[in-house]
Amino acid sequence: MDGRVEQQGNLKRNTRSSYRLLVDYKLFLKEKNRHNDYNSRLIFITNYLDAINFELYGVEGREQLIAALEKSFDEDKAND
């Protein structure tokens, strides 16, 4: 049962982290007057998140984080 509780905790942490990442990315797009595209995601990740621990977002590196950001953005846009 402890494994299940730990898994739920990881899921909640990843969900919060993904949400925070999306909010920060949308703010970046607005401030820089950019559109959601690969280059914008790359710039955002490189400039603003280079020093983070990627594990906070449940990924191992920059490319996975960019892909996760793209997926979150598309899902959020579909819900608007």
PDB file with SEQRES, HELIX, SHEET and CRYST1 records, atoms N, CA, C and O in Angstrom:
SEQRES   1 A   80  MET ASP GLY ARG VAL GLU GLN GLN GLY ASN LEU LYS ARG          
SEQRES   2 A   80  ASN THR ARG SER SER TYR ARG LEU LEU VAL ASP TYR LYS          
SEQRES   3 A   80  LEU PHE LEU LYS GLU LYS ASN ARG HIS ASN ASP TYR ASN          
SEQRES   4 A   80  SER ARG LEU ILE PHE ILE THR ASN TYR LEU ASP ALA ILE          
SEQRES   5 A   80  ASN PHE GLU LEU TYR GLY VAL GLU GLY ARG GLU GLN LEU          
SEQRES   6 A   80  ILE ALA ALA LEU GLU LYS SER PHE ASP GLU ASP LYS ALA          
SEQRES   7 A   80  ASN ASP                                                      
HELIX    1 AA1 ASP A    2  LYS A   32  1                                  31    
HELIX    2 AA2 TYR A   38  LEU A   49  1                                  12    
HELIX    3 AA3 PHE A   54  TYR A   57  5                                   4    
HELIX    4 AA4 ARG A   62  ASN A   79  1                                  18    
CRYST1    1.000    1.000    1.000  90.00  90.00  90.00 P 1           1          
ATOM      1  N   MET A   1       0.814  -1.189   0.000  1.00  0.00           N  
ATOM      2  CA  MET A   1       0.000   0.000   0.000  1.00  0.00           C  
ATOM      3  C   MET A   1       0.865   1.262   0.000  1.00  0.00           C  
ATOM      4  O   MET A   1       0.458   2.279  -0.563  1.00  0.00           O  
ATOM      5  N   ASP A   2       2.036   1.221   0.611  1.00  0.00           N  
ATOM      6  CA  ASP A   2       2.911   2.384   0.632  1.00  0.00           C  
ATOM      7  C   ASP A   2       3.320   2.802  -0.776  1.00  0.00           C  
ATOM      8  O   ASP A   2       3.451   3.994  -1.055  1.00  0.00           O  
ATOM      9  N   GLY A   3       3.521   1.842  -1.653  1.00  0.00           N  
ATOM     10  CA  GLY A   3       3.876   2.138  -3.039  1.00  0.00           C  
ATOM     11  C   GLY A   3       2.777   2.906  -3.750  1.00  0.00           C  
ATOM     12  O   GLY A   3       3.050   3.791  -4.561  1.00  0.00           O  
ATOM     13  N   ARG A   4       1.542   2.568  -3.445  1.00  0.00           N  
ATOM     14  CA  ARG A   4       0.404   3.257  -4.070  1.00  0.00           C  
ATOM     15  C   ARG A   4       0.315   4.701  -3.593  1.00  0.00           C  
ATOM     16  O   ARG A   4       0.054   5.603  -4.390  1.00  0.00           O  
ATOM     17  N   VAL A   5       0.530   4.925  -2.309  1.00  0.00           N  
ATOM     18  CA  VAL A   5       0.512   6.280  -1.763  1.00  0.00           C  
ATOM     19  C   VAL A   5       1.643   7.100  -2.373  1.00  0.00           C  
ATOM     20  O   VAL A   5       1.453   8.261  -2.736  1.00  0.00           O  
ATOM     21  N   GLU A   6       2.818   6.488  -2.483  1.00  0.00           N  
ATOM     22  CA  GLU A   6       3.958   7.176  -3.090  1.00  0.00           C  
ATOM     23  C   GLU A   6       3.665   7.521  -4.544  1.00  0.00           C  
ATOM     24  O   GLU A   6       3.996   8.615  -5.000  1.00  0.00           O  
ATOM     25  N   GLN A   7       3.049   6.599  -5.274  1.00  0.00           N  
ATOM     26  CA  GLN A   7       2.711   6.830  -6.680  1.00  0.00           C  
ATOM     27  C   GLN A   7       1.708   7.978  -6.801  1.00  0.00           C  
ATOM     28  O   GLN A   7       1.839   8.812  -7.697  1.00  0.00           O  
ATOM     29  N   GLN A   8       0.716   8.035  -5.922  1.00  0.00           N  
ATOM     30  CA  GLN A   8      -0.261   9.119  -5.952  1.00  0.00           C  
ATOM     31  C   GLN A   8       0.410  10.452  -5.643  1.00  0.00           C  
ATOM     32  O   GLN A   8       0.078  11.472  -6.248  1.00  0.00           O  
ATOM     33  N   GLY A   9       1.349  10.448  -4.707  1.00  0.00           N  
ATOM     34  CA  GLY A   9       2.095  11.663  -4.386  1.00  0.00           C  
ATOM     35  C   GLY A   9       2.910  12.147  -5.565  1.00  0.00           C  
ATOM     36  O   GLY A   9       2.965  13.345  -5.844  1.00  0.00           O  
ATOM     37  N   ASN A  10       3.552  11.203  -6.265  1.00  0.00           N  
ATOM     38  CA  ASN A  10       4.328  11.571  -7.455  1.00  0.00           C  
ATOM     39  C   ASN A  10       3.427  12.133  -8.543  1.00  0.00           C  
ATOM     40  O   ASN A  10       3.796  13.094  -9.219  1.00  0.00           O  
ATOM     41  N   LEU A  11       2.249  11.544  -8.718  1.00  0.00           N  
ATOM     42  CA  LEU A  11       1.306  12.019  -9.729  1.00  0.00           C  
ATOM     43  C   LEU A  11       0.855  13.441  -9.411  1.00  0.00           C  
ATOM     44  O   LEU A  11       0.804  14.288 -10.303  1.00  0.00           O  
ATOM     45  N   LYS A  12       0.527  13.711  -8.147  1.00  0.00           N  
ATOM     46  CA  LYS A  12       0.105  15.057  -7.756  1.00  0.00           C  
ATOM     47  C   LYS A  12       1.234  16.057  -7.966  1.00  0.00           C  
ATOM     48  O   LYS A  12       1.005  17.167  -8.447  1.00  0.00           O  
ATOM     49  N   ARG A  13       2.454  15.663  -7.605  1.00  0.00           N  
ATOM     50  CA  ARG A  13       3.602  16.554  -7.773  1.00  0.00           C  
ATOM     51  C   ARG A  13       3.831  16.842  -9.249  1.00  0.00           C  
ATOM     52  O   ARG A  13       4.069  17.989  -9.628  1.00  0.00           O  
ATOM     53  N   ASN A  14       3.760  15.805 -10.091  1.00  0.00           N  
ATOM     54  CA  ASN A  14       3.953  15.990 -11.528  1.00  0.00           C  
ATOM     55  C   ASN A  14       2.850  16.844 -12.131  1.00  0.00           C  
ATOM     56  O   ASN A  14       3.112  17.651 -13.023  1.00  0.00           O  
ATOM     57  N   THR A  15       1.610  16.678 -11.652  1.00  0.00           N  
ATOM     58  CA  THR A  15       0.500  17.484 -12.154  1.00  0.00           C  
ATOM     59  C   THR A  15       0.705  18.944 -11.780  1.00  0.00           C  
ATOM     60  O   THR A  15       0.518  19.825 -12.619  1.00  0.00           O  
ATOM     61  N   ARG A  16       1.084  19.215 -10.544  1.00  0.00           N  
ATOM     62  CA  ARG A  16       1.344  20.598 -10.115  1.00  0.00           C  
ATOM     63  C   ARG A  16       2.506  21.185 -10.892  1.00  0.00           C  
ATOM     64  O   ARG A  16       2.452  22.339 -11.315  1.00  0.00           O  
ATOM     65  N   SER A  17       3.545  20.408 -11.081  1.00  0.00           N  
ATOM     66  CA  SER A  17       4.715  20.880 -11.816  1.00  0.00           C  
ATOM     67  C   SER A  17       4.363  21.180 -13.266  1.00  0.00           C  
ATOM     68  O   SER A  17       4.801  22.190 -13.817  1.00  0.00           O  
ATOM     69  N   SER A  18       3.577  20.312 -13.884  1.00  0.00           N  
ATOM     70  CA  SER A  18       3.157  20.532 -15.271  1.00  0.00           C  
ATOM     71  C   SER A  18       2.313  21.787 -15.377  1.00  0.00           C  
ATOM     72  O   SER A  18       2.466  22.569 -16.315  1.00  0.00           O  
ATOM     73  N   TYR A  19       1.422  21.979 -14.415  1.00  0.00           N  
ATOM     74  CA  TYR A  19       0.574  23.170 -14.423  1.00  0.00           C  
ATOM     75  C   TYR A  19       1.426  24.426 -14.267  1.00  0.00           C  
ATOM     76  O   TYR A  19       1.231  25.402 -14.992  1.00  0.00           O  
ATOM     77  N   ARG A  20       2.361  24.408 -13.335  1.00  0.00           N  
ATOM     78  CA  ARG A  20       3.235  25.565 -13.106  1.00  0.00           C  
ATOM     79  C   ARG A  20       4.066  25.851 -14.352  1.00  0.00           C  
ATOM     80  O   ARG A  20       4.253  27.008 -14.728  1.00  0.00           O  
ATOM     81  N   LEU A  21       4.558  24.803 -14.982  1.00  0.00           N  
ATOM     82  CA  LEU A  21       5.328  24.951 -16.209  1.00  0.00           C  
ATOM     83  C   LEU A  21       4.475  25.612 -17.288  1.00  0.00           C  
ATOM     84  O   LEU A  21       4.944  26.514 -17.981  1.00  0.00           O  
ATOM     85  N   LEU A  22       3.235  25.173 -17.433  1.00  0.00           N  
ATOM     86  CA  LEU A  22       2.338  25.732 -18.442  1.00  0.00           C  
ATOM     87  C   LEU A  22       2.036  27.197 -18.151  1.00  0.00           C  
ATOM     88  O   LEU A  22       2.050  28.022 -19.064  1.00  0.00           O  
ATOM     89  N   VAL A  23       1.767  27.528 -16.904  1.00  0.00           N  
ATOM     90  CA  VAL A  23       1.485  28.919 -16.530  1.00  0.00           C  
ATOM     91  C   VAL A  23       2.688  29.801 -16.832  1.00  0.00           C  
ATOM     92  O   VAL A  23       2.542  30.880 -17.407  1.00  0.00           O  
ATOM     93  N   ASP A  24       3.867  29.350 -16.450  1.00  0.00           N  
ATOM     94  CA  ASP A  24       5.083  30.128 -16.715  1.00  0.00           C  
ATOM     95  C   ASP A  24       5.325  30.288 -18.212  1.00  0.00           C  
ATOM     96  O   ASP A  24       5.749  31.353 -18.661  1.00  0.00           O  
ATOM     97  N   TYR A  25       5.062  29.244 -18.981  1.00  0.00           N  
ATOM     98  CA  TYR A  25       5.262  29.291 -20.432  1.00  0.00           C  
ATOM     99  C   TYR A  25       4.284  30.268 -21.082  1.00  0.00           C  
ATOM    100  O   TYR A  25       4.672  31.047 -21.952  1.00  0.00           O  
ATOM    101  N   LYS A  26       3.026  30.228 -20.666  1.00  0.00           N  
ATOM    102  CA  LYS A  26       2.042  31.164 -21.222  1.00  0.00           C  
ATOM    103  C   LYS A  26       2.423  32.608 -20.909  1.00  0.00           C  
ATOM    104  O   LYS A  26       2.267  33.492 -21.751  1.00  0.00           O  
ATOM    105  N   LEU A  27       2.915  32.840 -19.718  1.00  0.00           N  
ATOM    106  CA  LEU A  27       3.369  34.178 -19.346  1.00  0.00           C  
ATOM    107  C   LEU A  27       4.540  34.605 -20.226  1.00  0.00           C  
ATOM    108  O   LEU A  27       4.588  35.746 -20.683  1.00  0.00           O  
ATOM    109  N   PHE A  28       5.472  33.707 -20.463  1.00  0.00           N  
ATOM    110  CA  PHE A  28       6.602  33.972 -21.355  1.00  0.00           C  
ATOM    111  C   PHE A  28       6.109  34.343 -22.753  1.00  0.00           C  
ATOM    112  O   PHE A  28       6.576  35.322 -23.334  1.00  0.00           O  
ATOM    113  N   LEU A  29       5.170  33.567 -23.296  1.00  0.00           N  
ATOM    114  CA  LEU A  29       4.642  33.853 -24.635  1.00  0.00           C  
ATOM    115  C   LEU A  29       4.025  35.247 -24.696  1.00  0.00           C  
ATOM    116  O   LEU A  29       4.240  35.996 -25.649  1.00  0.00           O  
ATOM    117  N   LYS A  30       3.267  35.575 -23.679  1.00  0.00           N  
ATOM    118  CA  LYS A  30       2.599  36.879 -23.642  1.00  0.00           C  
ATOM    119  C   LYS A  30       3.613  38.012 -23.516  1.00  0.00           C  
ATOM    120  O   LYS A  30       3.544  38.998 -24.250  1.00  0.00           O  
ATOM    121  N   GLU A  31       4.551  37.870 -22.587  1.00  0.00           N  
ATOM    122  CA  GLU A  31       5.549  38.920 -22.360  1.00  0.00           C  
ATOM    123  C   GLU A  31       6.429  39.157 -23.574  1.00  0.00           C  
ATOM    124  O   GLU A  31       6.784  40.298 -23.872  1.00  0.00           O  
ATOM    125  N   LYS A  32       6.781  38.096 -24.274  1.00  0.00           N  
ATOM    126  CA  LYS A  32       7.692  38.200 -25.421  1.00  0.00           C  
ATOM    127  C   LYS A  32       6.946  38.317 -26.747  1.00  0.00           C  
ATOM    128  O   LYS A  32       7.564  38.388 -27.809  1.00  0.00           O  
ATOM    129  N   ASN A  33       5.605  38.335 -26.681  1.00  0.00           N  
ATOM    130  CA  ASN A  33       4.775  38.428 -27.883  1.00  0.00           C  
ATOM    131  C   ASN A  33       5.161  37.348 -28.896  1.00  0.00           C  
ATOM    132  O   ASN A  33       5.379  37.625 -30.076  1.00  0.00           O  
ATOM    133  N   ARG A  34       5.239  36.119 -28.403  1.00  0.00           N  
ATOM    134  CA  ARG A  34       5.624  34.980 -29.240  1.00  0.00           C  
ATOM    135  C   ARG A  34       4.429  34.055 -29.409  1.00  0.00           C  
ATOM    136  O   ARG A  34       3.440  34.160 -28.684  1.00  0.00           O  
ATOM    137  N   HIS A  35       4.530  33.157 -30.365  1.00  0.00           N  
ATOM    138  CA  HIS A  35       3.514  32.138 -30.615  1.00  0.00           C  
ATOM    139  C   HIS A  35       4.033  30.798 -30.115  1.00  0.00           C  
ATOM    140  O   HIS A  35       5.240  30.598 -29.975  1.00  0.00           O  
ATOM    141  N   ASN A  36       3.112  29.891 -29.849  1.00  0.00           N  
ATOM    142  CA  ASN A  36       3.488  28.558 -29.406  1.00  0.00           C  
ATOM    143  C   ASN A  36       4.045  27.776 -30.587  1.00  0.00           C  
ATOM    144  O   ASN A  36       3.296  27.349 -31.465  1.00  0.00           O  
ATOM    145  N   ASP A  37       5.334  27.592 -30.605  1.00  0.00           N  
ATOM    146  CA  ASP A  37       5.991  26.761 -31.611  1.00  0.00           C  
ATOM    147  C   ASP A  37       7.246  26.167 -30.984  1.00  0.00           C  
ATOM    148  O   ASP A  37       7.607  26.504 -29.856  1.00  0.00           O  
ATOM    149  N   TYR A  38       7.897  25.295 -31.712  1.00  0.00           N  
ATOM    150  CA  TYR A  38       9.073  24.611 -31.162  1.00  0.00           C  
ATOM    151  C   TYR A  38      10.143  25.603 -30.718  1.00  0.00           C  
ATOM    152  O   TYR A  38      10.731  25.437 -29.649  1.00  0.00           O  
ATOM    153  N   ASN A  39      10.403  26.632 -31.522  1.00  0.00           N  
ATOM    154  CA  ASN A  39      11.448  27.599 -31.171  1.00  0.00           C  
ATOM    155  C   ASN A  39      11.118  28.345 -29.886  1.00  0.00           C  
ATOM    156  O   ASN A  39      12.002  28.587 -29.065  1.00  0.00           O  
ATOM    157  N   SER A  40       9.857  28.709 -29.707  1.00  0.00           N  
ATOM    158  CA  SER A  40       9.459  29.381 -28.467  1.00  0.00           C  
ATOM    159  C   SER A  40       9.662  28.469 -27.268  1.00  0.00           C  
ATOM    160  O   SER A  40      10.158  28.901 -26.227  1.00  0.00           O  
ATOM    161  N   ARG A  41       9.273  27.194 -27.419  1.00  0.00           N  
ATOM    162  CA  ARG A  41       9.463  26.249 -26.312  1.00  0.00           C  
ATOM    163  C   ARG A  41      10.939  26.057 -26.011  1.00  0.00           C  
ATOM    164  O   ARG A  41      11.337  25.990 -24.848  1.00  0.00           O  
ATOM    165  N   LEU A  42      11.750  25.968 -27.057  1.00  0.00           N  
ATOM    166  CA  LEU A  42      13.188  25.791 -26.865  1.00  0.00           C  
ATOM    167  C   LEU A  42      13.799  26.998 -26.154  1.00  0.00           C  
ATOM    168  O   LEU A  42      14.594  26.839 -25.228  1.00  0.00           O  
ATOM    169  N   ILE A  43      13.431  28.192 -26.584  1.00  0.00           N  
ATOM    170  CA  ILE A  43      13.940  29.413 -25.943  1.00  0.00           C  
ATOM    171  C   ILE A  43      13.509  29.459 -24.485  1.00  0.00           C  
ATOM    172  O   ILE A  43      14.313  29.763 -23.604  1.00  0.00           O  
ATOM    173  N   PHE A  44      12.247  29.160 -24.234  1.00  0.00           N  
ATOM    174  CA  PHE A  44      11.736  29.181 -22.866  1.00  0.00           C  
ATOM    175  C   PHE A  44      12.500  28.209 -21.979  1.00  0.00           C  
ATOM    176  O   PHE A  44      12.958  28.571 -20.895  1.00  0.00           O  
ATOM    177  N   ILE A  45      12.631  26.985 -22.444  1.00  0.00           N  
ATOM    178  CA  ILE A  45      13.325  25.970 -21.652  1.00  0.00           C  
ATOM    179  C   ILE A  45      14.788  26.344 -21.454  1.00  0.00           C  
ATOM    180  O   ILE A  45      15.322  26.203 -20.354  1.00  0.00           O  
ATOM    181  N   THR A  46      15.432  26.818 -22.504  1.00  0.00           N  
ATOM    182  CA  THR A  46      16.855  27.152 -22.424  1.00  0.00           C  
ATOM    183  C   THR A  46      17.100  28.346 -21.514  1.00  0.00           C  
ATOM    184  O   THR A  46      17.956  28.288 -20.631  1.00  0.00           O  
ATOM    185  N   ASN A  47      16.362  29.420 -21.720  1.00  0.00           N  
ATOM    186  CA  ASN A  47      16.616  30.660 -20.984  1.00  0.00           C  
ATOM    187  C   ASN A  47      16.101  30.651 -19.558  1.00  0.00           C  
ATOM    188  O   ASN A  47      16.749  31.183 -18.656  1.00  0.00           O  
ATOM    189  N   TYR A  48      14.948  30.052 -19.351  1.00  0.00           N  
ATOM    190  CA  TYR A  48      14.300  30.187 -18.059  1.00  0.00           C  
ATOM    191  C   TYR A  48      14.423  28.969 -17.165  1.00  0.00           C  
ATOM    192  O   TYR A  48      14.284  29.080 -15.947  1.00  0.00           O  
ATOM    193  N   LEU A  49      14.679  27.825 -17.743  1.00  0.00           N  
ATOM    194  CA  LEU A  49      14.678  26.614 -16.933  1.00  0.00           C  
ATOM    195  C   LEU A  49      15.975  25.841 -17.001  1.00  0.00           C  
ATOM    196  O   LEU A  49      16.034  24.690 -16.568  1.00  0.00           O  
ATOM    197  N   ASP A  50      17.001  26.446 -17.529  1.00  0.00           N  
ATOM    198  CA  ASP A  50      18.262  25.737 -17.707  1.00  0.00           C  
ATOM    199  C   ASP A  50      18.830  25.230 -16.388  1.00  0.00           C  
ATOM    200  O   ASP A  50      19.495  24.194 -16.354  1.00  0.00           O  
ATOM    201  N   ALA A  51      18.575  25.944 -15.318  1.00  0.00           N  
ATOM    202  CA  ALA A  51      19.175  25.590 -14.041  1.00  0.00           C  
ATOM    203  C   ALA A  51      18.299  24.666 -13.193  1.00  0.00           C  
ATOM    204  O   ALA A  51      18.697  24.286 -12.092  1.00  0.00           O  
ATOM    205  N   ILE A  52      17.116  24.300 -13.685  1.00  0.00           N  
ATOM    206  CA  ILE A  52      16.226  23.483 -12.853  1.00  0.00           C  
ATOM    207  C   ILE A  52      16.649  22.028 -12.851  1.00  0.00           C  
ATOM    208  O   ILE A  52      17.440  21.583 -13.683  1.00  0.00           O  
ATOM    209  N   ASN A  53      16.118  21.326 -11.927  1.00  0.00           N  
ATOM    210  CA  ASN A  53      16.275  19.878 -11.886  1.00  0.00           C  
ATOM    211  C   ASN A  53      15.115  19.296 -12.685  1.00  0.00           C  
ATOM    212  O   ASN A  53      13.968  19.374 -12.246  1.00  0.00           O  
ATOM    213  N   PHE A  54      15.393  18.715 -13.850  1.00  0.00           N  
ATOM    214  CA  PHE A  54      14.339  18.237 -14.735  1.00  0.00           C  
ATOM    215  C   PHE A  54      13.443  17.205 -14.064  1.00  0.00           C  
ATOM    216  O   PHE A  54      12.295  17.022 -14.469  1.00  0.00           O  
ATOM    217  N   GLU A  55      13.953  16.540 -13.056  1.00  0.00           N  
ATOM    218  CA  GLU A  55      13.149  15.535 -12.369  1.00  0.00           C  
ATOM    219  C   GLU A  55      11.929  16.149 -11.700  1.00  0.00           C  
ATOM    220  O   GLU A  55      10.945  15.451 -11.458  1.00  0.00           O  
ATOM    221  N   LEU A  56      11.975  17.444 -11.397  1.00  0.00           N  
ATOM    222  CA  LEU A  56      10.812  18.107 -10.817  1.00  0.00           C  
ATOM    223  C   LEU A  56       9.613  18.017 -11.752  1.00  0.00           C  
ATOM    224  O   LEU A  56       8.465  18.013 -11.307  1.00  0.00           O  
ATOM    225  N   TYR A  57       9.886  17.946 -13.033  1.00  0.00           N  
ATOM    226  CA  TYR A  57       8.820  17.872 -14.027  1.00  0.00           C  
ATOM    227  C   TYR A  57       8.607  16.457 -14.534  1.00  0.00           C  
ATOM    228  O   TYR A  57       7.846  16.253 -15.480  1.00  0.00           O  
ATOM    229  N   GLY A  58       9.258  15.485 -13.932  1.00  0.00           N  
ATOM    230  CA  GLY A  58       9.056  14.096 -14.301  1.00  0.00           C  
ATOM    231  C   GLY A  58       9.712  13.711 -15.613  1.00  0.00           C  
ATOM    232  O   GLY A  58       9.286  12.759 -16.267  1.00  0.00           O  
ATOM    233  N   VAL A  59      10.746  14.442 -16.005  1.00  0.00           N  
ATOM    234  CA  VAL A  59      11.460  14.142 -17.246  1.00  0.00           C  
ATOM    235  C   VAL A  59      12.952  14.102 -16.960  1.00  0.00           C  
ATOM    236  O   VAL A  59      13.402  14.497 -15.884  1.00  0.00           O  
ATOM    237  N   GLU A  60      13.708  13.627 -17.928  1.00  0.00           N  
ATOM    238  CA  GLU A  60      15.148  13.486 -17.733  1.00  0.00           C  
ATOM    239  C   GLU A  60      15.971  14.527 -18.474  1.00  0.00           C  
ATOM    240  O   GLU A  60      17.168  14.656 -18.216  1.00  0.00           O  
ATOM    241  N   GLY A  61      15.362  15.272 -19.386  1.00  0.00           N  
ATOM    242  CA  GLY A  61      16.153  16.230 -20.138  1.00  0.00           C  
ATOM    243  C   GLY A  61      15.311  17.241 -20.877  1.00  0.00           C  
ATOM    244  O   GLY A  61      14.081  17.217 -20.831  1.00  0.00           O  
ATOM    245  N   ARG A  62      15.996  18.116 -21.548  1.00  0.00           N  
ATOM    246  CA  ARG A  62      15.387  19.251 -22.236  1.00  0.00           C  
ATOM    247  C   ARG A  62      14.369  18.826 -23.299  1.00  0.00           C  
ATOM    248  O   ARG A  62      13.275  19.388 -23.351  1.00  0.00           O  
ATOM    249  N   GLU A  63      14.701  17.854 -24.139  1.00  0.00           N  
ATOM    250  CA  GLU A  63      13.790  17.449 -25.220  1.00  0.00           C  
ATOM    251  C   GLU A  63      12.492  16.857 -24.666  1.00  0.00           C  
ATOM    252  O   GLU A  63      11.414  17.120 -25.199  1.00  0.00           O  
ATOM    253  N   GLN A  64      12.592  16.065 -23.606  1.00  0.00           N  
ATOM    254  CA  GLN A  64      11.385  15.509 -22.994  1.00  0.00           C  
ATOM    255  C   GLN A  64      10.535  16.615 -22.392  1.00  0.00           C  
ATOM    256  O   GLN A  64       9.307  16.569 -22.471  1.00  0.00           O  
ATOM    257  N   LEU A  65      11.178  17.610 -21.792  1.00  0.00           N  
ATOM    258  CA  LEU A  65      10.442  18.718 -21.198  1.00  0.00           C  
ATOM    259  C   LEU A  65       9.753  19.548 -22.274  1.00  0.00           C  
ATOM    260  O   LEU A  65       8.622  19.991 -22.078  1.00  0.00           O  
ATOM    261  N   ILE A  66      10.415  19.764 -23.402  1.00  0.00           N  
ATOM    262  CA  ILE A  66       9.811  20.500 -24.515  1.00  0.00           C  
ATOM    263  C   ILE A  66       8.588  19.736 -25.033  1.00  0.00           C  
ATOM    264  O   ILE A  66       7.548  20.340 -25.295  1.00  0.00           O  
ATOM    265  N   ALA A  67       8.705  18.429 -25.179  1.00  0.00           N  
ATOM    266  CA  ALA A  67       7.581  17.611 -25.650  1.00  0.00           C  
ATOM    267  C   ALA A  67       6.425  17.649 -24.649  1.00  0.00           C  
ATOM    268  O   ALA A  67       5.263  17.731 -25.047  1.00  0.00           O  
ATOM    269  N   ALA A  68       6.738  17.590 -23.360  1.00  0.00           N  
ATOM    270  CA  ALA A  68       5.699  17.651 -22.334  1.00  0.00           C  
ATOM    271  C   ALA A  68       4.998  19.002 -22.359  1.00  0.00           C  
ATOM    272  O   ALA A  68       3.781  19.075 -22.183  1.00  0.00           O  
ATOM    273  N   LEU A  69       5.750  20.058 -22.575  1.00  0.00           N  
ATOM    274  CA  LEU A  69       5.176  21.394 -22.649  1.00  0.00           C  
ATOM    275  C   LEU A  69       4.248  21.509 -23.853  1.00  0.00           C  
ATOM    276  O   LEU A  69       3.166  22.087 -23.750  1.00  0.00           O  
ATOM    277  N   GLU A  70       4.663  20.968 -24.984  1.00  0.00           N  
ATOM    278  CA  GLU A  70       3.822  20.994 -26.186  1.00  0.00           C  
ATOM    279  C   GLU A  70       2.503  20.259 -25.929  1.00  0.00           C  
ATOM    280  O   GLU A  70       1.435  20.755 -26.286  1.00  0.00           O  
ATOM    281  N   LYS A  71       2.578  19.091 -25.317  1.00  0.00           N  
ATOM    282  CA  LYS A  71       1.384  18.302 -25.024  1.00  0.00           C  
ATOM    283  C   LYS A  71       0.465  19.050 -24.065  1.00  0.00           C  
ATOM    284  O   LYS A  71      -0.746  19.099 -24.285  1.00  0.00           O  
ATOM    285  N   SER A  72       1.018  19.629 -23.009  1.00  0.00           N  
ATOM    286  CA  SER A  72       0.211  20.369 -22.037  1.00  0.00           C  
ATOM    287  C   SER A  72      -0.460  21.568 -22.681  1.00  0.00           C  
ATOM    288  O   SER A  72      -1.631  21.846 -22.419  1.00  0.00           O  
ATOM    289  N   PHE A  73       0.276  22.281 -23.525  1.00  0.00           N  
ATOM    290  CA  PHE A  73      -0.269  23.461 -24.190  1.00  0.00           C  
ATOM    291  C   PHE A  73      -1.425  23.057 -25.101  1.00  0.00           C  
ATOM    292  O   PHE A  73      -2.471  23.706 -25.094  1.00  0.00           O  
ATOM    293  N   ASP A  74      -1.247  22.001 -25.878  1.00  0.00           N  
ATOM    294  CA  ASP A  74      -2.297  21.539 -26.789  1.00  0.00           C  
ATOM    295  C   ASP A  74      -3.534  21.076 -26.024  1.00  0.00           C  
ATOM    296  O   ASP A  74      -4.657  21.367 -26.436  1.00  0.00           O  
ATOM    297  N   GLU A  75      -3.345  20.362 -24.921  1.00  0.00           N  
ATOM    298  CA  GLU A  75      -4.471  19.898 -24.113  1.00  0.00           C  
ATOM    299  C   GLU A  75      -5.202  21.075 -23.492  1.00  0.00           C  
ATOM    300  O   GLU A  75      -6.432  21.091 -23.448  1.00  0.00           O  
ATOM    301  N   ASP A  76      -4.456  22.058 -23.011  1.00  0.00           N  
ATOM    302  CA  ASP A  76      -5.061  23.233 -22.403  1.00  0.00           C  
ATOM    303  C   ASP A  76      -5.851  24.026 -23.440  1.00  0.00           C  
ATOM    304  O   ASP A  76      -6.944  24.513 -23.151  1.00  0.00           O  
ATOM    305  N   LYS A  77      -5.307  24.154 -24.634  1.00  0.00           N  
ATOM    306  CA  LYS A  77      -5.979  24.888 -25.709  1.00  0.00           C  
ATOM    307  C   LYS A  77      -7.278  24.184 -26.101  1.00  0.00           C  
ATOM    308  O   LYS A  77      -8.273  24.845 -26.398  1.00  0.00           O  
ATOM    309  N   ALA A  78      -7.277  22.862 -26.104  1.00  0.00           N  
ATOM    310  CA  ALA A  78      -8.475  22.094 -26.442  1.00  0.00           C  
ATOM    311  C   ALA A  78      -9.565  22.284 -25.393  1.00  0.00           C  
ATOM    312  O   ALA A  78     -10.751  22.166 -25.701  1.00  0.00           O  
ATOM    313  N   ASN A  79      -9.170  22.576 -24.154  1.00  0.00           N  
ATOM    314  CA  ASN A  79     -10.134  22.769 -23.070  1.00  0.00           C  
ATOM    315  C   ASN A  79     -10.682  24.185 -23.011  1.00  0.00           C  
ATOM    316  O   ASN A  79     -11.657  24.440 -22.304  1.00  0.00           O  
ATOM    317  N   ASP A  80     -10.070  25.107 -23.740  1.00  0.00           N  
ATOM    318  CA  ASP A  80     -10.548  26.509 -23.726  1.00  0.00           C  
ATOM    319  C   ASP A  80     -11.834  26.677 -24.462  1.00  0.00           C  
ATOM    320  O   ASP A  80     -12.361  27.787 -24.540  1.00  0.00           O  
TER     321      ASP A  80                                                      
END                                                                             
